[in-house]
Amino acid sequence: MNTRTSEFYVETVDHHTEMGKMIVAAYRAKVKAEDKLDGTSRRVMLQGRMGKNNPNAYKYSVKNVRNLWPFGAHSHQRIKLADAATADLYIYNR
C-alpha cells in the first residue's frame, strides 16, 4: 500500500544493503532504457528517511532554549543519505 502522497513515489529501500543497491540500480537501468525508447527524460531520486532509533538523529533535532519546538525535527527536512536509515525512491520527469 502506497502511503506517500506523491504520485512519483515508487517504494522505500534500505539503500545501505546490497539488495537495496541492486534495486536502485535496476530502477535506474529500467528508466534509462524506457527513456531511450520513448524519447522521454526522467530521473531516479533517493530521499533519505530518518527511521526509528537512528544514531544520527541528533544532527537533525531542533535545539531551542525556550522550548518552543519540543517535537524535534521537521517533517519537511532533507536527510542526507549517509545519515538515513532508509530511502524513498522517486521517479521524476525532467
C-alpha positions in Angstrom: 0.0 0.0 0.0 1.4 3.4 -1.0 1.2 5.7 2.0 3.2 8.6 0.4 1.2 11.5 -1.2 3.5 12.0 -4.2 2.5 10.3 -7.5 6.2 9.9 -8.2 6.9 7.7 -5.2 7.8 4.1 -6.0 9.0 2.3 -2.9 11.2 2.5 0.3 14.5 0.7 0.1 17.3 0.0 2.5 20.0 1.7 0.4 22.9 0.5 2.7 22.4 -3.2 1.8 23.5 -5.0 -1.3 19.9 -5.8 -2.1 18.8 -2.2 -1.8 21.7 -1.1 -4.1 20.6 -3.7 -6.6 17.0 -2.4 -6.5 18.1 1.2 -7.1 20.4 0.1 -9.9 17.6 -1.9 -11.5 15.2 1.1 -11.4 17.9 3.4 -12.9 18.5 0.9 -15.7 14.8 0.4 -16.4 14.2 4.2 -16.5 17.2 4.7 -18.8 16.0 2.0 -21.2 12.4 3.3 -21.3 13.6 6.9 -21.8 15.7 5.8 -24.8 12.7 4.0 -26.3 10.1 6.7 -25.6 12.2 9.8 -26.1 11.3 11.0 -22.6 13.7 12.2 -19.8 13.2 11.1 -16.3 15.4 10.7 -13.2 15.6 8.3 -10.2 15.9 10.2 -6.9 16.5 8.9 -3.4 15.2 10.8 -0.5 16.6 9.9 2.9 14.3 8.9 5.8 15.4 9.0 9.4 13.8 5.9 10.8 13.4 4.9 14.4 16.4 4.8 16.8 18.7 6.3 14.2 22.1 7.2 15.9 22.3 10.3 13.6 19.0 11.8 14.8 20.8 14.3 17.0 22.1 16.0 13.8 18.6 16.9 12.8 16.9 17.7 16.1 15.9 21.3 16.9 17.7 22.7 20.0 15.6 25.6 21.2 16.4 27.3 24.5 12.8 28.5 25.1 11.5 25.0 24.2 9.2 26.5 21.5 9.6 23.4 19.3 9.7 20.4 21.5 9.0 17.9 18.8 12.5 17.6 17.3 13.0 17.5 13.5 10.6 18.9 11.0 8.7 16.7 8.6 10.0 18.6 5.6 13.7 18.3 6.5 16.1 16.7 4.0 18.1 13.9 5.5 21.5 13.0 3.9 21.6 9.5 2.5 24.7 8.8 4.6 22.7 9.6 7.8 19.4 8.0 6.7 18.2 4.5 7.8 16.2 4.0 4.6 15.4 5.9 1.5 12.3 6.6 -0.5 12.7 6.1 -4.2 11.0 8.5 -6.6 11.0 8.7 -10.4 10.6 12.3 -11.6 10.1 13.8 -15.1 12.8 16.2 -16.1 
